[in-house]
Amino acid sequence: MKNKGYTLIELLVVMSIMAIFMAIILPGFNRPRPEQILEQASLEVRNSILQARSLAMAPQKNSTADCYAAKVDTLGNINIYSYTDSTIGHCTMGTALNGYKNNLSSKIDYPITSFEVKFRVAENEITATSPNSLILETVDDSRKIEIKIDQKTGYVSMDPI
């Protein structure tokens, strides 16, 4: 009589060899590359800036805020603040909004000083007060992304440099 199948031992040996290969190969696929980390951090900053802009354009009920700001500090924390206007043209006395906090990866370099974009709506026109751009880069300086903010429209763009 001919043997028409595999024994249990043969199947277990093949499966264990496959498991060993998978254990060697898969961790390399799950590890993010520095470019991916930088892109993700840049998107988080951009989205926070856009969220502050959206809050400024459509103020919340029962809110006394005159403007909103997205701020990246030197530790890589991203917060969105609401500000009341105590002097004409300047937004002061900011308070952090609950639920709008994020933290960037430790594998990128943060700004040396904190970076803040404030959006103010006056007479249905939005203006941004901030530096014109922010540059995020990988720790090894191999990749950089510049986040640019248009001062008149509040439009945010990301460009690799």
URTA-V619473 format. One record per backbone hydrogen bond with DSSP energy under -1.0 kcal/mol. NH is the residue of the N-H (numbers start at 1). CO is the residue of the C=O. If there is no record, write none. Layout:
NH/CO
NH/CO
This chain:
11/7
12/8
13/9
14/10
15/11
16/12
17/13
18/14
19/15
20/16
21/17
22/18
23/19
24/20
25/21
26/22
29/26
30/26
37/33
38/34
39/35
40/36
41/37
42/38
43/39
44/40
45/41
46/42
47/43
48/44
49/45
50/46
51/47
52/48
53/49
54/50
55/51
56/52
57/53
58/54
63/60
66/83
67/83
68/119
69/81
70/117
71/79
72/115
73/77
76/73
78/102
79/71
81/69
82/95
83/67
84/92
90/87
92/84
95/82
97/80
100/97
102/78
104/76
109/137
115/72
117/70
118/129
119/68
120/127
122/125
125/122
127/120
128/151
129/118
134/147
136/145
138/143
139/107
141/138
145/136
146/159
147/134
148/157
149/132
150/155
154/150
157/148
159/146
161/144
